[in-house]
């Protein structure tokens, strides 16, 4: 996977946090991962992109970050991960991936198609995450830590 | 004034409702996909519709086409992650009146709602 694909997603994480969460975010480490198992404490949202490149984007929030993001987005005061919090994590990956796909756009190619987000807590059997090759970027933010994972292959 | 907010995300619907309040629209219905949006528009009169693009069952773009085919002239603002120029052109051709890309600030959306309502009045 071309690392050049990653920058639009990092920029989109910055845009999402500054525009909708009024929070700063700082990029930390970048690593390559041959599959992974989500930590039991993590809320993970995944979305597919399809077109001249195909792949999957994931955003992973520890539960505390997920609750803080939900509360900041909605003005609510949730204390636990419920369906509403899961929905907000799904919408987060939708916004980040959607914003990034426009930045990735090629003049001679139609826009990439964006899928519907899937959200899960902790490790789930049958999720492709374990077999895919990911680039993972970790971030620190005013709402807690988070990670972005991207796995892509370009059409030949 | 009454609005319809259409998005499969409950979180985004809550954000949209807050933007409507900033635009002084205090009454609204909600729909979670394009099919629900069409049913709501055919059975109610709205002053404005806020419409997502990517949703299960039926997309916002197809819903806009169906609402216009049914002769409904309600102002429709697309609120979507689809920000490529080609997508904006598709939505305007289908009958959308205005367009705002996610991520957005609620105040910016509120201003766009007011602008769209003013244009619809003239």
Interface residues (C-beta under 8 A of the other chain):
Chain A: X15 X16 X19 X20 X70 X73 X74 X75 X76 X83 X84 X87 X88 X90 X91 X94 X95 X97 X98 X99 X101 X102 X105 X110 X111 X114 X115 X116
Chain B: X8 X9 X10 X11 X12 X14 X15 X18 X54 X55 X56 X80 X81 X82 X83 X84 X86 X87 X101 X102 X103 X104 X105
